[in-house]
């Protein structure tokens, strides 16, 4: 089929869909006409019972988003545009571990599950938020420890089945500044993460994942990625650069991880949200 025919077919379909949406979706369209999407929205009838709102836990991905290696890892090229073609289409090139993203077991194991092989049931998790903001404010190399987990359990009960345990270090506040990577003169980074002993303690539970609001599951100056190796090689998943933890309760929210599903992937950018 010629290029002209393809474009005319696309335009016809777009017009047909536009007419359908105009009739069926006037209310939804009106609700969507806002200047900026709020980070927490009211729930819908389709939401699981017991949850009344939904919160976005994902940072917007763009070319300048900070990365572990300090180099650009997200690229896009516009292949079609509205002015010429009457539709928009971008071609993306992205490192799997960029922005708010999932670490699959394969990331730090020889033959662990790829991101496409993570059971979908493990991607819907009770969210346990452990707050170490006070400690991290005075020490960028702070780590979430077994004592922090014990204190959380003492206050909120046992770690739920297939939970995601998230470290809230307050590090999101540094996004957009050099402090997010916090590299010293020798290039060594300084930001909070999980202590390997905390990961090992959680391996004794059925927790499915752990999450951090910084660039790595391991703290910045880690010499050996001990937490990555301990946690991911055991078949669990991780989330790095999670957003909006300050808006979450310590317990009671449900995290939904929209992990990508590319064959053989070691991880990938994800759309993550929480139901409260």
C-alpha positions in Angstrom: 0.0 0.0 0.0 1.3 3.5 -0.9 2.3 5.9 1.9 -0.5 8.3 0.9 -3.0 5.5 1.2 -1.7 4.6 4.6 -1.9 8.2 5.8 -5.4 8.6 4.5 -6.6 5.4 6.1 -5.1 6.5 9.4 -6.8 9.9 9.2 -10.2 8.2 8.4 -9.8 5.9 11.4 -8.9 8.8 13.6 -11.9 10.8 12.5 -14.2 7.8 13.1 -12.8 7.2 16.5 -13.0 11.0 17.3 -16.7 10.9 16.4 -17.3 7.9 18.7 -15.4 9.5 21.6 -17.3 12.8 21.1 -20.6 11.0 21.7 -19.6 8.5 24.3 -17.0 10.4 26.3 -18.0 14.0 26.7 -17.9 13.7 30.5 -14.5 12.1 30.5 -13.0 14.6 28.1 -14.2 17.5 30.3 -12.6 16.0 33.3 -9.3 15.6 31.5 -9.1 19.3 30.4 -6.7 20.4 33.2 -3.4 22.1 33.0 -1.6 19.5 35.0 -2.5 16.0 36.2 -2.7 15.8 40.0 -0.6 13.1 41.6 -3.6 11.7 43.6 -7.0 11.2 41.9 -10.4 10.0 43.2 -11.0 6.4 42.7 -13.6 4.8 40.3 -16.1 2.0 40.6 -13.7 -0.3 38.9 -11.1 0.1 41.7 -10.7 -2.7 44.2 -12.9 -2.6 47.2 -11.5 -0.6 50.1 -9.5 1.9 48.0 -10.9 5.4 47.4 -8.1 7.1 45.5 -5.1 6.4 43.3 -1.6 8.0 43.4 1.0 8.3 40.7 4.3 6.8 41.9 6.2 7.4 38.7 8.6 10.2 37.7 8.2 11.7 34.2 10.9 10.3 32.0 12.8 12.7 29.8 16.2 13.1 28.2 17.8 14.8 31.2 16.6 12.4 33.9 19.6 11.5 36.1 21.1 8.1 35.7 23.4 5.8 37.7 26.2 6.1 35.1 25.7 9.9 34.7 25.1 9.7 31.0 21.9 10.2 29.0 19.9 7.0 28.7 16.7 8.1 27.2 16.4 9.3 23.5 13.5 10.0 21.2 13.1 10.9 17.6 9.9 12.1 16.0 9.1 10.1 12.9 5.7 11.5 12.2 4.2 14.9 13.2 0.8 16.5 13.2 1.7 19.3 10.7 2.8 17.0 8.0 1.1 13.7 8.7 -1.9 14.4 10.9 -0.6 12.1 13.6 2.4 12.0 16.0 4.8 9.1 16.4 8.1 8.9 18.3 10.8 6.3 18.1 12.4 5.7 21.5 15.8 4.4 22.6 16.1 3.8 26.3 18.4 1.9 28.7 16.3 -0.6 30.7 17.3 1.0 34.0 16.3 4.6 33.5 13.7 6.7 35.4 11.2 4.9 37.6 12.0 1.4 36.6 11.9 -2.3 37.6 14.9 -4.5 38.3 14.1 -8.0 37.3 15.8 -11.0 38.9 17.8 -11.5 35.6 19.5 -8.1 36.2 21.8 -9.6 38.8 21.7 -13.3 38.2 22.8 -15.6 35.5 19.5 -17.1 34.6 16.8 -15.5 36.8 13.4 -14.5 35.6 13.3 -11.8 32.9 11.0 -8.8 33.4 8.5 -10.5 31.1 8.5 -13.6 33.4 7.7 -11.9 36.7 4.3 -13.3 37.7 1.7 -10.6 37.3 0.3 -11.5 40.8 3.6 -10.4 42.3 3.3 -6.9 40.7 0.2 -6.0 42.7 1.5 -5.7 46.3 0.6 -4.3 49.7 2.9 -1.3 50.1 5.0 -1.0 53.3 6.7 2.4 53.6 9.7 2.6 56.0 10.6 6.2 56.7 14.4 6.9 57.2 14.1 10.6 56.2 15.5 12.0 59.4 18.6 9.8 59.3 19.2 10.4 55.5 18.9 14.2 56.0 22.1 14.1 58.1 23.8 11.2 56.3 23.4 10.7 52.6 25.0 7.2 52.9 22.2 6.1 55.3 20.9 2.6 54.8 17.6 1.0 55.7 18.5 -1.7 58.3 17.0 -4.7 60.0 16.2 -2.5 63.0 14.1 -0.2 60.7 12.1 -3.3 59.6 11.7 -4.5 63.2 10.4 -1.0 64.2 7.9 -1.0 61.3 6.7 -4.5 62.2 6.3 -3.4 65.9 4.1 -0.5 64.8 2.1 -2.0 61.9 2.3 -5.8 62.2 4.0 -8.5 60.1 5.0 -7.8 56.5 2.0 -8.8 54.3 2.1 -11.5 51.7 3.8 -10.5 48.5 4.4 -7.0 49.8 6.7 -4.3 48.4 8.8 -2.8 51.1 9.8 0.8 50.2 12.5 3.0 51.6 11.3 6.6 52.0 14.6 8.6 52.4 13.2 11.9 51.2 15.7 11.7 48.3 13.1 12.6 45.7 13.4 16.2 46.9 16.8 16.3 45.3 15.6 15.3 41.8 16.6 17.9 39.3 19.8 18.8 41.2 23.3 17.4 41.3 22.6 16.1 44.8 20.4 13.3 43.4 23.5 11.5 42.1 25.6 13.3 44.8 29.0 12.3 43.2 32.1 13.4 45.0 35.4 14.6 43.5 36.4 11.0 42.8 33.1 10.2 41.2 31.7 8.1 44.0 28.0 8.7 44.6 26.4 9.2 48.0 22.6 8.4 48.4 20.6 6.1 50.6 19.7 2.5 49.9 18.9 -0.9 51.5 21.5 -2.5 53.7 22.2 -6.1 52.5 21.2 -7.4 55.9 17.8 -5.8 55.6 17.3 -7.5 52.2 18.3 -10.8 53.7 15.8 -10.3 56.6 13.0 -9.6 54.0 14.0 -12.8 52.2 12.7 -14.7 55.2 9.2 -13.2 54.4 7.1 -13.6 51.3 7.8 -9.9 50.2 7.8 -9.8 46.4 9.7 -6.5 46.0 11.7 -3.7 47.5 11.7 -0.1 46.3 13.8 3.0 46.8 13.4 6.7 46.0 17.1 6.9 45.0 19.0 5.6 42.0 19.9 2.2 43.4 18.7 -0.5 45.7 22.3 -0.4 47.2 23.4 2.9 48.8 25.6 5.1 46.6 29.1 4.2 47.8 28.4 0.4 47.7 31.5 -1.4 46.4 29.8 -4.6 45.5 26.1 -4.3 44.8 25.5 -6.7 47.7 21.8 -5.9 48.1 21.2 -6.3 44.3 22.9 -9.7 44.4 21.2 -10.9 47.5 17.7 -9.8 46.6 17.4 -10.2 42.8 19.2 -13.5 42.6 16.5 -14.9 45.0 13.8 -14.3 42.4 12.4 -11.0 43.8 12.1 -7.7 42.0 13.2 -4.1 42.8 12.0 -0.6 42.0 14.3 2.3 41.7 13.5 6.0 41.6 10.0 5.5 42.9 8.1 8.8 43.4 5.6 10.2 45.8 6.3 8.1 48.9 5.8 11.2 51.1 2.1 10.9 50.2 1.8 7.3 51.2 0.7 5.9 54.6 3.2 3.5 56.3 0.7 0.7 55.6 -2.6 0.1 53.9 -1.9 1.2 50.3 -1.7 -1.3 47.4 1.1 -0.8 44.8 0.5 -1.7 41.2 3.7 -2.0 39.0 3.1 -1.6 35.3 6.3 -3.5 34.4 7.2 -3.8 30.7 7.1 -7.2 29.1 9.9 -7.4 26.6 11.3 -10.9 26.1 14.6 -11.5 28.0 14.6 -8.1 29.6 16.6 -7.4 32.8 14.1 -4.6 33.7 12.6 -1.5 32.3 10.9 1.8 32.8 7.5 1.3 34.5 4.3 3.2 35.2 3.7 2.6 38.9 0.7 3.7 41.0 -0.8 3.1 44.4 -4.4 2.6 45.4 -5.3 4.1 48.8 
